[in-house]
Amino acid sequence: MTYEEHEKFLEMSKYNVNSFGFTSTLKGVPMSEENLENAKNHCTKLYGYSRSRMYVMYRGPRTSISNCTLKKDAHSFDLYKRNY
């Protein structure tokens, strides 16, 4: 494991600790494409989840009429494992 990979792993581990007591695997990860990729890689390496068994819930203001936050409006996200 390189130094860069180790730093990314430690960064994602903070969000893993935040998820204790919740159903999410990672909670409150700041929104960016790089963080999304790192979060999926983290869960793949740590838990052995395949990417198809993970889904993302975006967190932030609900600016449209729907009940969920859109990706473009999100400030953070949570990563969950599908139960099937």
FENSUL-V641734 format. One record per backbone hydrogen bond with DSSP energy under -0.5 kcal/mol. NH is the residue of the N-H (numbers start at 0). CO is the residue of the C=O. Records with the same first field share a line. If there is no record, write none. Layout:
NH = CO + CO
This chain:
5 = 1
6 = 2
7 = 3
8 = 4
9 = 5
10 = 6
11 = 7
12 = 8
13 = 9 + 10
14 = 10
15 = 11
16 = 12
17 = 13
18 = 14 + 15
19 = 16
21 = 18
24 = 78
25 = 78
26 = 14
28 = 76
30 = 74
35 = 31
36 = 32
37 = 33
38 = 34
39 = 35
40 = 36
41 = 37
42 = 38
43 = 39
44 = 40
45 = 41
46 = 42
47 = 42 + 43
48 = 42
52 = 49
53 = 50
54 = 79
56 = 77
58 = 75
60 = 72
62 = 60
68 = 57
72 = 69
73 = 69 + 70
74 = 58
75 = 58
76 = 28
77 = 56
78 = 25
79 = 54
81 = 52
83 = 81
